[in-house]
């Protein structure tokens, strides 16, 4: 296993940051911690692949550990990698007409992304940056193409993955247009708790550090309105708001709020 300081391949030269990368030869299985490997193997998509395909993907992957804020890819840059999140999060964002960075979603542990641009050959559609210390499994473009040639199953698996993404996108659009902010916020907190929740007694601490502005961007709302709703959740005993994270006090109360 090689340890070196490097730059993220998909980021433009004027926006690349020096990061510590732990890289392993693509000729041997990727080395992850037990928790990281569990996140990959238990992922909703990866876990449904055949043992042969799962093994092949891991054999072609390298482990990359990145610090918070590292640039992974920039909108308009050529696609060079397919990534799976083993730990941490990747923030997928865009820039508004006013020049403000707007968060669209976070790629969570067990999520694979970057395949669309490798398929159609077009540039990356969004910016991708590391949110908190993050571990990725990275498959380079030539190896991705080789996997497709050697494992026809991967085509069907990626088709199903993109169908799921499309369904989720339609669900989000429907929620945005038909559900009040209170319900959407409760639903978002439940999703974060499912992906990043850490049980401490009767409480569920969300391990992903998010400011209220981050939550507001995810929901397409203002920070002020999100702050008002969170205060209401606190009064109801559903959550506790800490400086950079949320603590779920009652999942049942959040479920009730999400259904309103």
N, C-alpha and C positions, 0 to 999 in steps of 0.2 A: 504494500500500500504506500502510495506516495503522498507526502504532505507538502504543499507549496502555496505561495501567494499568487493569486491569479485574478483575472477579470472575467465577468460574466459574458459568455460568448454572444448572446443576442443583444446586449446593450450597445448603443452607438458609442464611438470612441470618445466623444466629448462628454459623455454621461456615465462612463464606466467608473466603478469604484474598486479600489483594491480590497480584496476580501480574502480571508483564509479559507482555502479549499482543501478538503481531505478527499483525495481521488484514488480510486483503486483501478487496477488494470481491468479492461473490459473482457479479458479472457478468463476471469475467475468471478465467482459469485460476489455480489455486493455485500459489504459488511455493514450491518446496521445493529443498533442495540436491540435487545429483545422487545422493548416497548415499541421502537420504531418499526421493526419487522412485523409486529402484530398489527400496527396501524395499516401497513401495506396489505398484508395477507387477509385482514378482515374487512377491507374496503368493499363497499357494495358492488363495485364493478369487478375488481381484480379477483375477488373470492369466487366468482362464478366462472372464471376461465378454467380450462383443463390444466391438470398438473404439468403437462409438457409445455404448454404455452407460458404458464407462470414461471417455470424454471428458465425458459428461454429468455424471457424479458429480464429476469434478474441477472442472468449471465451476461447480458449485453449492457447492463446498467452500471453506472459509477455513482458513488456516494459523494454528495456535495453538501458541505455544511457552511451556511452563510449567516452573516451577522445582520441584525436589524437594520433596515434601510438600504441594503444592497440592491442595486438595480439588476434585475434579471433579464428583462426584455423591454424594448421601447416600441411604441406604435410606429409602424412604417418600416421597421427593421426586418431583414430576411429571417425566416425561421430556420433554426439549426438544431433545436433540441425538443424532445418530448419528455415531460417531467411528471413525477409522482411525488406527492407530499408525504413524507414519513413522520415529520414532526414540525410543529409551528404553523405558519400560514403564509400564503402569498397574496398580496393585495393586487387585485385587478382593477385598474382605474383608467380614466380618460380625462381630458382637459376640456373645460367648458369654453365657450366663446370669450368669456371674460378672463381666461387664463388660469382659472382655478382648477386644481386637481380634484376630481370627483371619484370617490370609491364606488365601484359597481358591485363587487362581491369579494369574498375571500376564499381562496382554494384551501380547504381544510385537510387534515391528515386522512389519507386514503384516497384522495382525489388525484386524478391524472388529467393533465391539460397540455395544450400546445400541438395537438395532433391535426387540428383543422388546417392551419397554415402549411403543415408538412404535406397534407393531402393536395390542396389546391395550388400550392406554389406561390400564393400571394403573400404580401407582407403581413406582419403581426397587426392585429386590429386594435390592441389596447396595450397600455403600459403594465408591466408586472414588476412589483417590488417586494422585497422580503419584509414581513411584519413579525418582529420578534425573532429570536434565534431559531433558525429553521434548517431542517435536513431534507434534502431532495434526493430522489433517485433520478438520474439523468440518462436518457438514451439519445445518442447523437443521431442526426439525420440518416447517415449511411446505414447504421445499425437498425433504425426504425424501418427503412426500406427493405433491409434483409429479413427482418422479422415478418414483414408482410409477404415476402416471397416464399418463405419457408413454412409459414403458418397461416393458411387460408382462413382459419378460424378467427384470426385477428380482425379481418375485414368485417365480419358479422358482429364481433364484439364491439368494435368502434362504432359501427352503425347504430347498435342498441344504445351505446353511451351517448351518442349525439341526439338520438331520439329522446332520451331522458332529459338532456339539457334543454331541448326545444320545449318539452312539456313543462319543465320548471319555469322557463322563460314566459310561457303563456300564463301559467299560474300567477307569476309575479305581476304581469301586466293586468290580469283580471283583479288581483287583490288591490293594486294601485288605483284602479278605477271604480271598484265597488265596495271596498271595505274601509272603515274609518281608521285613522292613524293608531288609535288605541289598540285595535285588534291586530293590525300589522306589526306594531311594536312588540306586543305580547308574543306573537308567532315568531318573530325574529329572535327574541330572547330565548324561547324554547329551543329553537334550532341551534343557537350558540351553546346552550347548556348541553344539548345532545352531543355536540362535537367536542366541546372543550370543558365540560363540567367535571369538577373535582369534588367528590363528596367529603364533607367535613361535618360529622354529626348529622343533624337534620338539615343542614344547609348544603347548597350546591354552588360552589365557587366557579365562575366562568374564567378559565385560565387565559383566554385571549384578552389582552389589554386593549380596550377600546375607549376612546373619548366619546363624549356625547355627540360631537361633530361627526365622528366616524359613523355612529349609529344613524344620525340624521341623513347622511349621504346614502347609506344603504336603503333607507326608506323613502328617499325623495322628499324629505321634509326639512323644515328649518330646525336648527339646534334649540331655539327657544320653545318650539312646540313639543319637541321630544323631551326637553327638560320638564315641561309642565306635566306630560303624561307619566314620566318616571316618578315625579313627586306624588302623583295620584296612586301609582303602583305601590309606593312606599307606605302611603297612608292605609292602603288596603291590606298591607302585610304580605304582598306578593314578592317583593324584591327589596334588597338594600343596595343603595348606590354608594360605591366607593370611588375614590378619585379617578382611577383608570380601569375599573372593572365593575362587574355586577355580581351580586350574590342572590341566587334564587332561594327564597324562603318558603314558598308554597307553589309547587308545580300545578296543583289543582286550581288555584286561583288564577294563574297565568292561562291555563287552558280555558277557563270560563271567560276571561277577558278576550282571548283570541277568537272565541265563538260569537262575541257580541256584534 
